[in-house]
Amino acid sequence: MSSDPLSLTLANALLRPASRSRRTPDQAFDRLLDAAGRTEGDEQFVDDFRFLLRCWSGAEHLTPVGWLSARGHVGRHLANRARIRRLLAEHPGIEREPIERPVFVVGLPRTATTLTHSVLSLSADHRCPLLWELLTPDLEPGSEERQKAIATARRLAGGINLFAPRFRHIHALRPEGPEECTFALPHTVMPLSQAVIPEYLPWHEARDFEADYRYLKQIYQVLQYGRPRRRWVLKSPLHLENLDALRTVFPDATIVWTHRDPATAVASFCSLVEHGMAVNTRPLDLNWIGATWLELLARSASRGLAARAAVPRESLVDVPYSWLGSDPAAGAPKLYAAVGARWTQADAARLSAVAARPKGTRVHSYDLARYGLTRADVDTAFADYNALRAEVDRA
């Protein structure tokens, strides 16, 4: 990559004095907890995020902007948790809101999960969470509160575009557009896309995610409460490794699993990680990115395959990359039919807008070798998944 943008260099210089709080992560955490609002009976949630911030504070080559990002990540989750718990106490009917037959788009990252989610979002019968809602989940806000929440999302997207100008060519964040559950789930592997945090990996691997998905359901119940009920269409590549927990909490969910050659998906995702991680970690170890994410993505696919056997056939939709990647006009009606949704002329009229490359973005180029990987490495790691993908392509 080229040298840092001037904006990032200046930000790191200005934030350097504040980054000294890395030396006392528990004190930094307590300040975040006080700002969020302490709640009784939530010790495990709090302890888990305290552990994450401790791990993050020791990350190798973390920049001052990276430490600010870590505190922002933890502080946002603590504040949202306090708000959700307060709303549940004030409005007991929230937890009786039915989240019926939700659609979850899953699959390895860079396999057209975003495009699939966007196409499904076209229907007036569907409800997709918007980025600003995921960052600040709340009941139906007034005009002023809504604009504040949207402004928060714009700051996040604007900061990424300012400090990592190429990131938007890979995954453009739209503050008022559909986004993925990753922003709402308490614990995912995404901190490892920002910093080298070796202590977090085994902790995450051994985690029971059922509580996280029960909390995710509460977030969508809050976003639904007092508003018209529509079928939720949700998405995250990171659901793939947690399908068992997901289906425990959402037993009537339809799983839409997108498929693509993992050698292409891994190379593309490593490039995404590189550009995002460069904001938070300097210098970058590209071979670490390749080795770490090959392992994480292969593990995700293996866990997904193991959980797949328990998914009823009528609740599972396999979507080859060719459906939407090659010919969206032909693939979109098939996708809708597969999930039991109506494809209308109004949906078709808007398809080109969501299928087109975002305005102002360029074609994304990437190469496995840049991250110390070969096709043979990927094919070996994904042997079982490739066998499934071949079956899907033949179907």
C-alpha positions as CSV (number, residue, x, y, z in Angstrom):
1,M,0.0,0.0,0.0
2,S,1.0,3.6,-0.4
3,S,1.9,5.9,2.5
4,D,-0.7,6.9,5.0
5,P,-3.1,9.7,4.0
6,L,-2.1,13.0,5.5
7,S,-5.4,13.0,7.5
8,L,-4.4,9.8,9.2
9,T,-0.9,11.0,10.0
10,L,-2.3,14.2,11.5
11,A,-4.9,12.3,13.5
12,N,-2.4,9.9,14.9
13,A,-0.2,12.8,16.0
14,L,-3.1,14.6,17.7
15,L,-4.3,11.5,19.4
16,R,-1.0,10.3,20.7
17,P,-1.3,11.8,24.2
18,A,-4.7,10.3,24.7
19,S,-3.5,6.9,23.6
20,R,-1.5,6.6,26.9
21,S,-4.7,5.2,28.4
22,R,-3.7,1.9,26.7
23,R,-1.4,1.4,29.7
24,T,-4.5,1.3,32.0
25,P,-7.2,-0.5,30.1
26,D,-9.4,-1.2,33.1
27,Q,-9.5,2.5,33.9
28,A,-10.3,3.3,30.3
29,F,-13.1,0.7,30.4
30,D,-14.6,2.0,33.6
31,R,-14.9,5.4,32.0
32,L,-16.7,3.9,29.0
33,L,-18.9,2.0,31.4
34,D,-19.8,5.1,33.4
35,A,-20.6,7.0,30.2
36,A,-22.8,4.1,29.0
37,G,-24.7,3.7,32.2
38,R,-24.1,0.8,34.6
39,T,-26.9,-1.8,34.8
40,E,-27.4,-4.4,37.5
41,G,-27.4,-8.1,36.5
42,D,-25.3,-7.7,33.4
43,E,-22.0,-8.7,34.8
44,Q,-21.1,-11.3,32.1
45,F,-21.7,-8.9,29.3
46,V,-19.6,-6.2,31.0
47,D,-16.8,-8.7,31.9
48,D,-16.6,-10.0,28.3
49,F,-16.1,-6.5,26.9
50,R,-13.6,-5.6,29.6
51,F,-11.6,-8.7,28.5
52,L,-11.8,-7.5,24.9
53,L,-10.5,-4.1,25.6
54,R,-7.7,-5.5,27.7
55,C,-6.7,-7.7,24.8
56,W,-7.0,-4.8,22.4
57,S,-4.8,-2.6,24.5
58,G,-1.9,-5.0,24.1
59,A,-2.2,-5.2,20.3
60,E,1.1,-5.0,18.5
61,H,1.7,-1.8,16.4
62,L,-1.7,-0.3,17.4
63,T,-1.9,3.3,16.3
64,P,-3.5,6.1,18.4
65,V,-6.4,6.1,15.9
66,G,-6.6,2.3,16.4
67,W,-6.9,2.7,20.2
68,L,-9.6,5.4,19.7
69,S,-11.4,2.9,17.4
70,A,-11.1,0.1,20.0
71,R,-12.6,2.4,22.7
72,G,-15.3,3.5,20.3
73,H,-16.2,-0.1,19.5
74,V,-16.5,-1.1,23.1
75,G,-18.2,2.1,24.3
76,R,-20.9,1.8,21.5
77,H,-21.7,-1.8,22.5
78,L,-21.9,-0.9,26.2
79,A,-24.2,2.1,25.5
80,N,-26.5,0.1,23.2
81,R,-26.7,-2.7,25.8
82,A,-27.7,-0.2,28.5
83,R,-30.3,1.4,26.2
84,I,-31.8,-2.0,25.1
85,R,-32.1,-3.2,28.7
86,R,-33.7,0.1,29.8
87,L,-36.3,-0.2,26.9
88,L,-37.1,-3.8,27.8
89,A,-37.8,-2.8,31.4
90,E,-39.9,0.2,30.3
91,H,-41.8,-1.7,27.6
92,P,-42.3,-5.4,28.5
93,G,-44.2,-5.9,25.3
94,I,-41.0,-5.6,23.3
95,E,-39.9,-9.2,24.1
96,R,-43.3,-10.4,22.8
97,E,-42.7,-9.0,19.4
98,P,-42.5,-12.0,17.0
99,I,-39.6,-12.1,14.6
100,E,-41.2,-14.5,12.2
101,R,-39.6,-16.4,9.4
102,P,-36.5,-14.1,9.2
103,V,-34.2,-14.6,6.2
104,F,-30.5,-14.7,7.1
105,V,-28.0,-14.2,4.3
106,V,-24.8,-16.1,5.2
107,G,-21.7,-17.4,3.4
108,L,-18.0,-16.6,3.2
109,P,-17.3,-12.9,2.9
110,R,-16.9,-11.6,-0.6
111,T,-19.4,-14.1,-2.0
112,A,-22.1,-11.6,-2.9
113,T,-23.7,-11.6,0.5
114,T,-24.1,-7.8,0.3
115,L,-25.6,-7.9,-3.2
116,T,-27.9,-10.7,-2.2
117,H,-29.0,-8.7,0.9
118,S,-29.5,-5.6,-1.2
119,V,-31.6,-7.5,-3.8
120,L,-33.8,-8.9,-1.0
121,S,-34.2,-5.5,0.5
122,L,-36.1,-4.3,-2.6
123,S,-39.4,-5.8,-1.6
124,A,-41.9,-3.7,0.3
125,D,-42.7,-6.8,2.3
126,H,-39.1,-7.0,3.7
127,R,-37.4,-5.1,6.5
128,C,-33.7,-4.7,6.5
129,P,-31.8,-3.0,9.3
130,L,-30.1,0.2,8.3
131,L,-26.6,1.2,9.3
132,W,-27.7,4.0,11.5
133,E,-30.3,1.8,13.3
134,L,-27.6,-0.9,14.0
135,L,-25.2,1.7,15.4
136,T,-27.9,3.2,17.6
137,P,-30.8,0.8,18.0
138,D,-33.9,2.4,19.6
139,L,-37.6,2.8,19.4
140,E,-39.1,4.9,16.6
141,P,-37.1,8.1,17.0
142,G,-38.4,11.7,16.6
143,S,-36.9,13.8,13.9
144,E,-34.1,15.2,16.0
145,E,-33.1,11.8,17.4
146,R,-33.2,10.3,14.0
147,Q,-30.9,12.9,12.6
148,K,-28.5,12.5,15.4
149,A,-28.4,8.7,14.8
150,I,-27.9,9.2,11.1
151,A,-25.1,11.7,11.8
152,T,-23.3,9.1,13.9
153,A,-23.4,6.7,11.0
154,R,-22.2,9.4,8.6
155,R,-19.2,10.1,10.9
156,L,-18.3,6.4,11.0
157,A,-18.5,6.1,7.2
158,G,-16.8,9.5,6.6
159,G,-14.0,8.6,8.9
160,I,-13.3,5.3,7.1
161,N,-13.4,7.1,3.7
162,L,-11.1,9.8,5.0
163,F,-8.5,7.5,6.6
164,A,-8.8,4.6,4.2
165,P,-9.9,6.1,0.8
166,R,-9.7,2.8,-1.0
167,F,-12.0,0.9,1.4
168,R,-15.2,2.2,-0.2
169,H,-14.2,0.6,-3.5
170,I,-14.3,-2.8,-1.7
171,H,-17.3,-2.3,0.7
172,A,-19.1,1.1,0.6
173,L,-20.9,1.9,3.8
174,R,-24.2,3.7,3.3
175,P,-25.4,5.4,6.6
176,E,-29.0,5.1,5.5
177,G,-28.7,1.8,3.6
178,P,-29.1,-1.8,4.6
179,E,-26.2,-3.2,6.6
180,E,-25.2,-6.4,8.3
181,C,-25.8,-7.8,11.8
182,T,-22.0,-7.6,12.5
183,F,-22.6,-4.1,13.8
184,A,-25.1,-5.3,16.4
185,L,-23.7,-8.7,17.4
186,P,-21.6,-8.3,20.6
187,H,-18.7,-10.6,19.7
188,T,-17.4,-11.4,16.3
189,V,-14.0,-12.0,14.8
190,M,-14.0,-8.5,13.3
191,P,-11.7,-7.0,15.9
192,L,-9.0,-9.2,14.3
193,S,-9.5,-7.3,11.1
194,Q,-8.3,-4.2,12.9
195,A,-5.5,-5.3,15.2
196,V,-3.3,-8.2,16.0
197,I,-5.0,-9.6,19.2
198,P,-3.8,-13.2,19.7
199,E,-5.4,-13.5,23.1
200,Y,-8.9,-12.9,21.7
201,L,-8.8,-15.7,19.1
202,P,-8.9,-18.8,21.4
203,W,-11.5,-17.0,23.7
204,H,-13.7,-16.3,20.7
205,E,-13.3,-19.8,19.3
206,A,-14.5,-21.4,22.5
207,R,-17.4,-19.0,23.0
208,D,-21.0,-20.1,23.3
209,F,-22.8,-17.5,21.1
210,E,-26.4,-18.3,22.0
211,A,-26.6,-15.3,24.4
212,D,-25.2,-13.0,21.7
213,Y,-28.0,-14.1,19.3
214,R,-30.7,-13.7,22.0
215,Y,-29.5,-10.2,22.4
216,L,-29.5,-9.7,18.6
217,K,-33.1,-10.8,18.6
218,Q,-33.9,-8.2,21.3
219,I,-32.4,-5.5,19.1
220,Y,-34.6,-6.4,16.2
221,Q,-37.6,-6.6,18.6
222,V,-36.8,-3.0,19.7
223,L,-36.5,-1.9,16.0
224,Q,-39.9,-3.6,15.3
225,Y,-41.8,-2.4,18.3
226,G,-44.6,0.1,17.5
227,R,-43.8,-0.1,13.7
228,P,-45.4,-2.1,10.9
229,R,-44.3,-5.7,10.9
230,R,-42.5,-7.0,7.9
231,R,-40.3,-10.0,7.2
232,W,-36.8,-9.3,8.5
233,V,-34.0,-9.9,5.9
234,L,-30.7,-10.0,7.8
235,K,-27.1,-10.6,6.7
236,S,-23.6,-11.3,7.9
237,P,-20.9,-13.6,6.6
238,L,-20.0,-14.1,10.2
239,H,-23.3,-16.0,10.9
240,L,-21.8,-18.9,9.0
241,E,-19.8,-20.2,11.9
242,N,-22.7,-19.7,14.4
243,L,-25.6,-21.3,12.5
244,D,-26.3,-23.6,15.5
245,A,-26.7,-20.7,17.9
246,L,-28.6,-18.7,15.2
247,R,-31.1,-21.4,14.6
248,T,-31.6,-22.0,18.4
249,V,-32.8,-18.4,18.7
250,F,-34.5,-18.1,15.3
251,P,-35.8,-21.7,14.7
252,D,-38.0,-20.7,11.7
253,A,-35.3,-18.8,9.9
254,T,-34.6,-19.3,6.2
255,I,-30.8,-19.6,5.6
256,V,-29.6,-18.1,2.3
257,W,-26.1,-19.4,1.8
258,T,-24.1,-17.7,-1.0
259,H,-21.3,-19.5,-2.7
260,R,-18.1,-18.6,-4.6
261,D,-14.7,-20.0,-5.3
262,P,-13.0,-19.6,-1.9
263,A,-9.6,-18.7,-3.5
264,T,-11.3,-15.6,-4.9
265,A,-13.2,-14.9,-1.7
266,V,-10.1,-15.2,0.5
267,A,-8.0,-13.0,-1.7
268,S,-10.7,-10.4,-1.8
269,F,-11.3,-10.4,1.9
270,C,-7.6,-10.2,2.8
271,S,-7.5,-7.1,0.6
272,L,-10.5,-5.7,2.5
273,V,-8.8,-6.4,5.8
274,E,-5.5,-4.9,4.6
275,H,-7.2,-1.6,3.7
276,G,-9.3,-1.4,6.9
277,M,-6.5,-2.6,9.2
278,A,-4.1,0.0,7.9
279,V,-6.1,2.7,9.7
280,N,-5.5,1.0,13.1
281,T,-2.2,-0.9,12.8
282,R,1.1,0.2,11.4
283,P,3.2,-1.5,10.0
284,L,1.1,-4.2,8.6
285,D,2.1,-7.9,8.3
286,L,0.5,-9.1,5.1
287,N,1.5,-12.7,5.7
288,W,-0.2,-12.5,9.2
289,I,-3.3,-11.3,7.5
290,G,-3.2,-14.2,5.0
291,A,-2.5,-16.9,7.5
292,T,-4.9,-15.6,10.1
293,W,-7.8,-15.1,7.8
294,L,-7.3,-18.3,5.9
295,E,-7.6,-20.2,9.2
296,L,-10.6,-18.1,10.4
297,L,-12.5,-18.4,7.2
298,A,-11.8,-22.1,6.8
299,R,-12.9,-22.7,10.4
300,S,-16.1,-20.7,9.6
301,A,-16.9,-22.8,6.6
302,S,-16.2,-26.0,8.6
303,R,-18.6,-25.0,11.3
304,G,-21.2,-24.0,8.8
305,L,-20.9,-27.3,7.1
306,A,-21.3,-29.1,10.4
307,A,-24.4,-27.1,11.3
308,R,-25.9,-27.4,7.9
309,A,-26.9,-31.0,8.3
310,A,-29.5,-30.0,10.9
311,V,-31.1,-27.3,8.8
312,P,-34.4,-28.5,7.2
313,R,-34.1,-28.6,3.4
314,E,-37.0,-26.3,3.0
315,S,-35.2,-23.7,5.2
316,L,-32.0,-23.7,3.2
317,V,-31.4,-21.8,0.0
318,D,-28.0,-22.2,-1.8
319,V,-27.2,-19.2,-4.1
320,P,-24.3,-19.8,-6.5
321,Y,-22.3,-16.6,-7.4
322,S,-23.6,-16.8,-10.9
323,W,-27.2,-16.1,-9.8
324,L,-26.5,-12.4,-9.1
325,G,-22.9,-11.9,-10.0
326,S,-23.4,-12.8,-13.7
327,D,-27.1,-12.1,-14.4
328,P,-29.0,-10.3,-11.7
329,A,-32.1,-9.9,-13.8
330,A,-32.4,-13.7,-14.2
331,G,-31.1,-14.6,-10.7
332,A,-33.2,-12.2,-8.6
333,P,-36.6,-13.8,-9.4
334,K,-35.1,-17.2,-8.6
335,L,-33.8,-15.9,-5.3
336,Y,-37.2,-14.5,-4.4
337,A,-39.0,-17.7,-5.3
338,A,-36.6,-19.7,-3.3
339,V,-37.3,-17.7,-0.1
340,G,-41.0,-17.7,-0.7
341,A,-41.2,-14.0,-1.5
342,R,-43.1,-12.1,-4.3
343,W,-41.0,-10.7,-7.1
344,T,-42.8,-7.7,-8.5
345,Q,-42.4,-5.3,-11.4
346,A,-41.6,-2.5,-8.9
347,D,-38.8,-4.7,-7.6
348,A,-37.5,-5.4,-11.1
349,A,-37.5,-1.7,-11.9
350,R,-35.2,-0.9,-9.0
351,L,-32.9,-3.9,-9.5
352,S,-30.3,-2.1,-11.6
353,A,-29.8,0.5,-8.9
354,V,-28.8,-2.0,-6.3
355,A,-26.9,-4.3,-8.7
356,A,-24.7,-1.5,-10.1
357,R,-21.3,-0.6,-8.6
358,P,-21.7,2.2,-6.2
359,K,-21.2,5.6,-7.8
360,G,-17.6,6.8,-7.6
361,T,-16.1,3.4,-6.9
362,R,-13.5,1.5,-8.9
363,V,-13.0,-2.2,-9.7
364,H,-11.4,-4.0,-6.8
365,S,-8.2,-5.9,-7.6
366,Y,-6.5,-8.5,-5.3
367,D,-4.0,-11.3,-5.3
368,L,-3.5,-14.3,-3.0
369,A,0.2,-14.1,-3.3
370,R,0.3,-10.6,-1.7
371,Y,-0.7,-12.3,1.5
372,G,1.7,-15.3,1.3
373,L,-1.0,-17.7,0.1
374,T,-1.4,-20.0,-2.9
375,R,-4.4,-21.5,-4.5
376,A,-3.2,-24.9,-3.2
377,D,-3.2,-23.5,0.4
378,V,-6.9,-22.4,-0.1
379,D,-8.0,-25.5,-1.8
380,T,-6.6,-27.7,0.9
381,A,-8.2,-25.6,3.7
382,F,-11.6,-25.6,1.9
383,A,-11.6,-29.1,0.5
384,D,-14.9,-30.1,2.2
385,Y,-16.5,-26.8,1.3
386,N,-15.4,-27.1,-2.3
387,A,-17.1,-30.4,-2.6
388,L,-20.4,-28.8,-1.5
389,R,-19.9,-25.9,-3.9
390,A,-19.5,-28.3,-6.7
391,E,-22.8,-29.9,-5.8
392,V,-24.5,-26.5,-5.7
393,D,-23.1,-25.5,-9.1
394,R,-24.3,-28.8,-10.6
395,A,-27.8,-28.4,-9.2
